[in-house]
Amino acid sequence: MLTLIPTPIGNPADITIRAMRLFEEAELFLCEDTRNTKHLMTLLQERYGMQKPNAIYLSFHEHNGKERLAQIAADLKEKKVVFVSDAGMPVISDPGQLLIDHCQKEEIEYDVLPGANAALTAFVASGFTGGEFCFIGFLPQKGKDRAAALQKAMQQEYPAILYEAPHRMLKLLEEITSIEPGKELFLAKELTKKYQKYFRGEAKILLKQFEVMNIRGEWVVILQACGEKPRFASVDEIMSLSITPKEKAKLLSQMSGKSIKECYDEVINLSKKNLK
C-alpha cells in the first residue's frame, strides 16, 4: 500500500500523530531527497518520541521518477510504502502524480493524509478576498518560457500563487514591476519558521524594500487578481508604508475616492501630527 504523507513546511511540531505512526510502520520511503527525510525522522525521534523506522530510503524526484517507479512497482503492492516531499503536501510541485496514476491503473490501494501546505497557508494570511485562487507553483527559471508563464499568472482572474527560491526573488519582483508596477502582492517568507514574515503592497514599493533587505529563505508570492484594485484596511496602514507622501496620497485616493491633492494634504497633516 502507498501512503502520501505531508511533512512540515518549516516547524517540525506541525507533524501529525497519524503521520508519525505511519512513519514508524513504513518499510520503504520514497523521498524527494533522502537526506532531508532522514533528518526529519531523526528530529521526530529526538523531540517527539517517534520510534525509528526500519525502512529503506530511496529518492523519487522529477529526474528519476519513471525509472524508480519501474524498480519499486512490486513493492507498492507488497510493502508499506510512504511517499514524502522535502516539505508540505506531496504531488504539489513534485512528481508524485506518477505514483497515484500507477496505483489507479494497477488497482493498488493508496491513501493521502491531510497536512501542511505553503500555498494555502499563505493565501489565508494574504487577506485577499473571495476564497478562490489559481495555483501556479514555480515558474520556469529563465527565457521565453518564464516570461510567458509570468504573463499568464499576471492575467489570472483570481489571485495567482507562486513559489520562488531566494536567489530568484529579487529578479521576480523586478519582472513583475516591469510589467505592472502597481500590482498588489502578498509575500510570505519562511512560513512557520522562526523568521517567518509577511509583506503586502505594490510591486514597485516592495522592490525598493527588497533591494536593501536580506531575502534569504523560501518564498510564497501571491499576485492580486487581474483588474482588481489594491485594498488597504485603514489610513494608518497606508501611512505606515515606507513610501513617499505622493505615493501614499495615490493609495489613499484609491481607497477613499478623494482627489490625490486632497489626500496629499491629508498625508502631510498626518505626518506633522506624528512628528509632534
Secondary structure, 3 states (H helix, E strand, C coil): CEEECCECCCCHHHCCHHHHHHHHHCCEEEECCHHHHHHHHHHHHHHHCCCCCCCEEEECCCCCHHHHHHHHHHHHHHCCEEEECCCECCCCCCCCHHHHHHHHHHCCCEEECCCCCHHHHHHHHHCCCCCCCEEEEECCCCHHHHHHHHHHHHCCCCCEEEEECHHHHHHHHHHHHHHCCCCEEEEEECCCCCCCEEEEEEHHHHHHHHHCCCCCCCEEEEECCCCCCCCCCCHHHHHCCCCCHHHHHHHHHHHHCCCHHHHHHHHHHHHHHHHC
